[in-house]
Amino acid sequence: RQRQETDERLVNNINSAIDSGIRLASLGDTEAAMASLQSSTESIKARVESGAISQAAADNIIKESSVTIESAIGRGALKNTYEERGAIAAVESIHAAR
């Protein structure tokens, strides 16, 4: 029972950290978004250590979390460029990223 509660807390921590990372990224706070990603990764690793999930499952969750947050960072940067410098600058930033 206690093990299940601990795992549920870890899952909640993971979800909360990812949600926070997405929100922070949309606000343009890349550093804080990456800190949220790190926090979620630590909780994922704790789930492996507790035996709740396999290392392979953890690797997949970490990869998906990274893609989610890094994509949000990119969208946030594009949105901020558009709002601060206009549509042409936003399009130019997309072309520069390629």
Order of alpha helices (4+ residues) and beta strands (2+ residues): alpha-alpha-alpha-alpha
